[in-house]
Amino acid sequence: MSTATDARITGIHSLPTELLMQILVPICIDGDPQVPWKLTKVCSRWRQVLLASSSVWREIRIISDEWLDKKAYKRFLQHLELQLDRSGGKKLAVYLEIKSFPEEPKVLSTWLTRSKAFRPNLKQLCALLHRSAPFPSWKILHIASCSREMLDQMQLDQMGGFINLEILTLIDILDPLVPIVNATVTDSLTRVGYLTPYCPVDGLGFTQAFSNILPHVTHQLMLPGWFNGPASGLQLPSNISKLNLYSGVIPDANFPHIRSLTIQSAIRLAMAHIPIHFPNLKTLVLSSAVIPTAEPLPLIELPHLEQLKTHKLAYTLLNLFSAPRLRTLNVYLSEARRSCHHGSMTRSHTLRI
C-alpha cells in the first residue's frame, strides 16, 4: 500500500466522531435506503457511529412487490424489526405500497408467477407495526397503494392516529387509508401532495374527503389532475396560500387567498382564467408546453404579480401578460440538439426588473 493511500486512510480514521457523524448522516438520509446498511459494513467505527444515529434509520419502506417468496418476506420482517429498533420508533418516514394478492397467477413468467403466487401472512407484520411503529410515530407518509384487503388484514385502523404527521403524499386519493388520516391529523400536518394525473371524484367530493386535512396545510397544496371540468365545487380554506395544479384545468371557483400558483401543464385555456380565479397572485409558475389554438387570448392582467417563471413557454406568449408590479422574470428554455446522443439542453434566463 502506498504512502499516499496510508495517509488518506489514516486521515479518515483520525476524524473526531462528531465530524464523522456530520459526514455520514447526510449521505444516509439523502441517499438510497440501502446506504446505511452498506456503510455499517465498512468498518467497526463507522458501524458504531451509524448505530448511534437514529435519524438514518427512520425511512421505512413497506413494498409488497418485493416479497417474492417466503424467504424474501421473512428477510424483510427481520430487517424491518432491526431498523425500527435502531430508529427508536420516532419520526418515521413511511413509504407504503401494499397491493392485493390474487389467488391465481395470471402470467407465465417464472419471476412474476412466483411473485404473484406468494400470499404473505400479514399477522407478523401487523404485530411488529403495532408494537414498534404505531401511527403516532409516523412523521412522513407516502401512500402509493394500500388495498382494502390489506388494510383489513393488517388492522391498521387500530394503530392510533396520525397526530404527529407532517408530510402526506398520495398516489390514489381514494386509498382506504385516507379516511383514517383525515380523521386523526393535527396541526403538525403542513404539506400535502397528490401525485396522480386524474382525480376520480369531483371538486366537492375531494373537499369532503379531505375536510380535516386541508385546514392543516400551511405550506403548499398539490392538487390532482382534473379533466373535462369536474373540479367544480372545490373549496380551499384560507390557510392555503400556495397551490400546485397537476393539470391545466382551473377549478371553477375564486381563490383570493392564493398567493403562489404553479400549473404543471400550462394550456392556453387555463392561462386565460388565471386572473378570474386567482386575482391576488404574487408568484406564477407555468410549466410544460402550451397547446396551440387558433382562438386569440385576451390580455392576462395580474396587477399583484411580482414573480413569473416559465418553462418551455414561447416568448411570444409573454406579451399576453400585464403585470405592472413584476420584479423577477425567469425563463427556462429547452433546446433540442440535432444529435440524439446529446439529448436536450436547458437554458435559464433571469431578468430582475
C-alpha positions as CSV (number, residue, x, y, z in Angstrom):
1,M,0.0,0.0,0.0
2,S,1.4,3.4,-1.0
3,T,2.3,6.1,1.5
4,A,-0.4,8.4,0.0
5,T,-3.0,5.7,0.5
6,D,-1.9,5.1,4.0
7,A,-2.1,8.9,4.7
8,R,-5.7,9.1,3.3
9,I,-6.9,6.2,5.4
10,T,-5.2,7.5,8.5
11,G,-6.8,10.8,7.9
12,I,-10.3,9.3,7.7
13,H,-9.9,7.3,10.9
14,S,-8.4,10.2,12.8
15,L,-11.5,12.4,12.3
16,P,-13.4,13.2,15.5
17,T,-16.6,11.2,16.0
18,E,-18.8,14.3,15.8
19,L,-17.3,15.3,12.4
20,L,-17.5,11.8,11.0
21,M,-21.2,11.7,12.0
22,Q,-21.8,15.0,10.2
23,I,-20.3,13.4,7.1
24,L,-22.0,10.1,7.2
25,V,-25.5,11.0,8.4
26,P,-26.4,13.3,5.4
27,I,-25.1,10.7,3.0
28,C,-27.5,8.1,4.5
29,I,-30.5,10.4,4.8
30,D,-30.2,11.8,1.2
31,G,-29.2,8.6,-0.4
32,D,-30.7,5.2,-1.2
33,P,-32.4,3.4,1.8
34,Q,-29.8,0.7,1.5
35,V,-26.9,3.1,2.1
36,P,-26.9,2.9,5.9
37,W,-26.8,-0.9,5.8
38,K,-23.8,-0.8,3.4
39,L,-21.9,1.8,5.3
40,T,-22.1,-0.2,8.6
41,K,-20.1,-2.9,6.9
42,V,-17.2,-0.6,6.0
43,C,-15.5,-0.8,9.4
44,S,-16.4,-1.1,13.1
45,R,-16.1,2.6,13.8
46,W,-18.5,3.6,11.0
47,R,-20.9,1.0,12.2
48,Q,-20.7,2.4,15.8
49,V,-21.3,5.9,14.5
50,L,-24.3,5.0,12.4
51,L,-25.9,2.7,15.0
52,A,-25.8,5.7,17.4
53,S,-27.6,7.9,14.8
54,S,-31.3,7.0,14.9
55,S,-32.2,9.5,12.2
56,V,-30.5,7.5,9.4
57,W,-32.8,4.5,10.1
58,R,-36.2,6.3,10.0
59,E,-37.0,5.8,6.3
60,I,-39.3,2.7,6.3
61,R,-40.3,1.1,3.0
62,I,-43.1,-1.4,3.1
63,I,-43.5,-2.6,-0.5
64,S,-45.3,-5.8,-1.2
65,D,-43.9,-6.3,-4.7
66,E,-40.5,-7.0,-3.1
67,W,-41.9,-10.1,-1.2
68,L,-41.2,-12.6,-4.0
69,D,-41.4,-15.6,-1.7
70,K,-41.4,-16.8,1.9
71,K,-37.7,-16.2,2.3
72,A,-37.8,-12.7,1.0
73,Y,-40.8,-11.8,3.2
74,K,-39.0,-13.3,6.3
75,R,-35.9,-11.4,5.5
76,F,-37.9,-8.2,5.1
77,L,-39.5,-8.7,8.5
78,Q,-36.1,-9.2,10.1
79,H,-34.7,-6.1,8.5
80,L,-37.7,-4.0,9.5
81,E,-37.6,-5.1,13.1
82,L,-33.9,-4.3,13.3
83,Q,-34.4,-0.9,11.6
84,L,-37.3,0.1,13.8
85,D,-35.2,-0.8,16.8
86,R,-32.3,1.4,15.5
87,S,-34.6,4.3,14.7
88,G,-36.0,4.5,18.2
89,G,-39.5,4.3,16.8
90,K,-39.9,8.0,16.4
91,K,-40.4,10.5,13.5
92,L,-40.6,7.7,10.9
93,A,-40.9,8.4,7.2
94,V,-43.0,5.6,5.8
95,Y,-43.4,4.6,2.1
96,L,-46.4,2.3,1.9
97,E,-47.2,0.2,-1.1
98,I,-49.3,-2.9,-0.3
99,K,-51.3,-4.4,-3.1
100,S,-53.9,-7.1,-3.3
101,F,-52.6,-10.6,-3.9
102,P,-54.7,-12.6,-6.4
103,E,-55.5,-16.2,-5.7
104,E,-54.0,-17.4,-9.0
105,P,-51.1,-16.0,-11.1
106,K,-52.1,-14.6,-14.4
107,V,-48.7,-14.6,-16.1
108,L,-46.3,-17.3,-17.2
109,S,-43.0,-15.6,-16.4
110,T,-41.2,-17.6,-13.7
111,W,-40.3,-14.5,-11.7
112,L,-43.7,-12.9,-12.0
113,T,-45.5,-16.1,-11.3
114,R,-43.6,-16.7,-8.1
115,S,-44.2,-13.1,-7.1
116,K,-48.0,-13.2,-7.8
117,A,-48.5,-16.7,-6.3
118,F,-47.0,-15.9,-2.9
119,R,-49.5,-14.6,-0.4
120,P,-47.8,-13.4,2.8
121,N,-49.2,-13.9,6.3
122,L,-49.5,-10.3,7.5
123,K,-50.0,-11.1,11.1
124,Q,-46.3,-10.8,11.9
125,L,-46.0,-7.5,10.0
126,C,-49.1,-6.3,11.8
127,A,-47.8,-7.2,15.2
128,L,-44.5,-5.6,14.5
129,L,-46.0,-2.3,13.4
130,H,-48.5,-2.2,16.3
131,R,-45.6,-2.8,18.7
132,S,-42.8,-0.7,17.3
133,A,-44.3,1.7,14.8
134,P,-47.9,2.8,15.6
135,F,-49.3,5.8,13.6
136,P,-48.3,8.5,16.2
137,S,-44.7,7.7,15.4
138,W,-45.1,8.5,11.7
139,K,-43.8,11.9,10.6
140,I,-43.9,11.4,6.8
141,L,-46.3,9.2,4.9
142,H,-46.2,8.4,1.2
143,I,-49.1,6.1,0.2
144,A,-48.6,4.5,-3.2
145,S,-51.1,1.8,-2.6
146,C,-52.9,0.2,0.3
147,S,-55.7,-2.1,-0.8
148,R,-58.8,-2.6,1.3
149,E,-57.9,-6.3,1.7
150,M,-54.5,-5.4,3.1
151,L,-56.0,-2.7,5.3
152,D,-58.4,-5.2,6.9
153,Q,-55.8,-7.9,7.3
154,M,-53.3,-5.6,9.0
155,Q,-55.9,-3.9,11.2
156,L,-54.3,-0.6,10.6
157,D,-57.4,1.2,12.0
158,Q,-56.3,0.0,15.4
159,M,-52.8,1.6,15.3
160,G,-53.8,5.0,16.7
161,G,-54.0,8.4,15.0
162,F,-51.6,10.4,12.8
163,I,-51.2,13.1,15.4
164,N,-47.6,13.8,14.5
165,L,-47.8,13.5,10.7
166,E,-46.1,16.5,9.0
167,I,-46.0,15.5,5.3
168,L,-48.6,13.4,3.3
169,T,-48.2,12.3,-0.3
170,L,-50.8,10.2,-2.1
171,I,-50.9,8.4,-5.4
172,D,-54.5,7.3,-5.2
173,I,-56.6,9.9,-3.3
174,L,-59.4,7.3,-2.7
175,D,-57.0,5.0,-0.9
176,P,-58.8,3.3,2.0
177,L,-56.2,4.6,4.5
178,V,-57.1,8.2,3.7
179,P,-60.2,8.3,6.0
180,I,-58.0,7.3,8.9
181,V,-55.6,10.1,8.1
182,N,-58.3,12.6,7.6
183,A,-59.9,11.8,11.0
184,T,-56.8,11.9,13.1
185,V,-54.3,14.5,11.7
186,T,-53.5,17.6,13.8
187,D,-51.8,21.0,13.2
188,S,-48.5,19.1,12.7
189,L,-49.5,18.4,9.1
190,T,-48.2,21.2,6.8
191,R,-47.6,19.5,3.4
192,V,-50.0,17.5,1.3
193,G,-49.5,16.3,-2.3
194,Y,-51.4,14.2,-4.8
195,L,-49.2,12.7,-7.5
196,T,-52.0,11.4,-9.7
197,P,-52.8,12.5,-13.3
198,Y,-56.6,12.1,-12.8
199,C,-58.9,12.7,-9.9
200,P,-61.8,10.2,-9.8
201,V,-64.1,12.4,-7.7
202,D,-65.3,16.0,-8.4
203,G,-64.2,19.0,-6.5
204,L,-66.9,18.7,-3.9
205,G,-66.1,15.1,-3.3
206,F,-62.5,15.9,-2.9
207,T,-63.3,18.7,-0.4
208,Q,-65.4,16.3,1.7
209,A,-62.8,13.5,1.6
210,F,-60.1,15.9,2.9
211,S,-62.2,18.1,5.1
212,N,-59.9,17.7,8.1
213,I,-56.6,17.6,6.2
214,L,-57.0,20.8,4.2
215,P,-57.3,23.2,7.2
216,H,-53.8,22.0,8.4
217,V,-51.9,22.7,5.2
218,T,-49.8,25.8,5.8
219,H,-47.0,25.3,3.2
220,Q,-48.2,24.1,-0.3
221,L,-51.0,22.1,-1.6
222,M,-50.6,20.0,-4.8
223,L,-53.9,19.1,-6.3
224,P,-54.5,16.1,-8.6
225,G,-55.4,16.4,-12.3
226,W,-59.0,17.1,-13.3
227,F,-60.1,16.8,-16.9
228,N,-63.3,17.8,-18.6
229,G,-64.1,20.3,-15.8
230,P,-65.1,18.1,-12.9
231,A,-63.2,20.3,-10.5
232,S,-66.3,22.4,-9.8
233,G,-67.3,22.6,-6.2
234,L,-63.7,22.6,-4.9
235,Q,-63.3,24.6,-1.7
236,L,-60.0,25.5,-0.2
237,P,-59.6,27.1,3.2
238,S,-57.9,30.4,3.6
239,N,-54.9,28.9,5.3
240,I,-53.7,27.6,1.9
241,S,-51.7,30.3,0.1
242,K,-49.6,28.1,-2.3
243,L,-51.2,25.9,-4.9
244,N,-49.8,23.4,-7.4
245,L,-52.1,22.2,-10.1
246,Y,-51.1,18.9,-11.7
247,S,-53.1,19.7,-14.9
248,G,-54.0,22.8,-16.7
249,V,-57.7,22.7,-15.7
250,I,-58.5,25.7,-13.4
251,P,-61.1,24.9,-10.7
252,D,-64.3,26.8,-11.2
253,A,-64.1,28.9,-8.1
254,N,-62.4,32.0,-6.8
255,F,-59.4,31.8,-4.5
256,P,-58.3,35.3,-3.5
257,H,-56.1,33.9,-0.7
258,I,-53.8,32.0,-3.1
259,R,-50.6,34.0,-3.5
260,S,-48.5,31.4,-5.4
261,L,-49.7,29.2,-8.2
262,T,-47.9,26.5,-10.2
263,I,-49.5,24.9,-13.2
264,Q,-47.8,21.7,-14.5
265,S,-49.5,21.8,-17.9
266,A,-50.0,25.4,-18.8
267,I,-52.6,25.2,-21.5
268,R,-53.9,28.4,-23.0
269,L,-57.4,28.0,-21.7
270,A,-56.0,27.8,-18.1
271,M,-53.9,30.9,-18.6
272,A,-56.9,32.9,-19.7
273,H,-58.8,32.0,-16.5
274,I,-56.0,32.7,-14.1
275,P,-56.9,36.4,-13.4
276,I,-60.6,35.4,-12.7
277,H,-59.9,32.7,-10.1
278,F,-56.6,33.9,-8.6
279,P,-56.9,37.7,-8.6
280,N,-54.2,38.3,-5.9
281,L,-51.3,36.2,-7.3
282,K,-47.8,37.3,-6.4
283,T,-45.9,34.3,-7.9
284,L,-46.9,32.3,-11.0
285,V,-45.1,29.3,-12.4
286,L,-46.1,27.9,-15.8
287,S,-44.6,24.5,-16.8
288,S,-44.7,22.3,-19.9
289,A,-45.7,23.1,-23.5
290,V,-48.6,25.3,-24.4
291,I,-51.3,23.7,-26.5
292,P,-51.7,25.8,-29.6
293,T,-55.1,27.2,-30.5
294,A,-56.4,29.5,-33.3
295,E,-58.5,31.5,-30.8
296,P,-56.9,34.7,-29.7
297,L,-56.4,35.2,-26.0
298,P,-57.3,38.3,-24.1
299,L,-54.7,40.3,-22.1
300,I,-53.9,38.4,-18.9
301,E,-54.0,41.2,-16.3
302,L,-52.3,40.3,-13.0
303,P,-52.0,43.5,-11.0
304,H,-50.3,42.0,-8.0
305,L,-47.8,39.6,-9.7
306,E,-44.2,40.1,-8.6
307,Q,-42.5,36.9,-10.0
308,L,-43.2,35.0,-13.2
309,K,-41.4,31.7,-14.0
310,T,-41.9,29.9,-17.3
311,H,-40.6,26.5,-18.6
312,K,-40.9,25.6,-22.2
313,L,-43.1,28.6,-22.9
314,A,-42.9,30.5,-26.1
315,Y,-41.5,34.0,-25.8
316,T,-44.4,35.5,-27.8
317,L,-46.9,34.4,-25.1
318,L,-45.2,36.6,-22.5
319,N,-46.7,39.5,-24.3
320,L,-50.1,38.4,-23.1
321,F,-49.3,39.2,-19.5
322,S,-49.8,42.6,-18.0
323,A,-48.1,42.8,-14.6
324,P,-47.2,46.3,-13.5
325,R,-45.6,45.1,-10.2
326,L,-43.5,42.4,-11.8
327,R,-40.0,42.3,-10.3
328,T,-38.5,39.0,-11.5
329,L,-38.9,37.1,-14.7
330,N,-37.4,33.6,-15.0
331,V,-37.5,31.9,-18.5
332,Y,-36.4,28.3,-18.9
333,L,-35.9,27.1,-22.4
334,S,-35.3,23.5,-23.6
335,E,-33.5,23.4,-26.9
336,A,-33.4,20.0,-28.7
337,R,-29.9,19.1,-30.1
338,R,-29.6,17.7,-33.6
339,S,-27.6,14.7,-32.3
340,C,-29.7,12.3,-30.3
341,H,-26.7,11.4,-28.3
342,H,-26.7,14.8,-26.6
343,G,-30.4,14.7,-25.6
344,S,-31.6,18.2,-24.7
345,M,-30.1,21.3,-23.3
346,T,-31.8,23.6,-20.9
347,R,-31.1,27.3,-20.7
348,S,-32.2,29.7,-18.0
349,H,-32.6,33.4,-18.3
350,T,-33.4,35.6,-15.3
351,L,-34.4,39.2,-15.5
352,R,-34.8,41.3,-12.5
353,I,-36.8,44.5,-13.1
